[in-house]
Amino acid sequence: MPALVFAPMPINGDPTQASPDVETISALPFTPNNYVIRAIRCNTAMTLTYDSWFTASRTAKFAAGETRYIMATKITGQSAGVPSDIEVMY
């Protein structure tokens, strides 16, 4: 039986898109209007606080430049840096 492969679908539904769409956050709290956050990249080492589908105020520690595949509905806080250090992918 073949293995299942996670193949993200862009929010616009275009399966030919080569890379995910990225948005740099300008202020916190950040709630996207028309998409769900699928990955987060932090340019500075920090602990990020975010809400997921079922749990509010979850935390994740990031090294500088690290990308983590986290499904989130809202980013509420950060322990270091400025909001523009955070990029979200959808």
Number of C-alpha atoms within 10 A of each C-alpha: 3 4 5 6 6 6 7 12 13 17 13 10 9 9 11 8 11 8 10 15 12 14 15 15 18 13 14 14 14 15 18 15 7 8 14 18 22 16 17 23 21 25 17 18 17 18 16 20 18 23 17 16 10 7 9 15 13 13 15 12 15 18 13 13 13 13 17 15 12 16 17 23 20 20 27 18 17 22 12 12 13 14 18 15 19 23 18 24 21 21
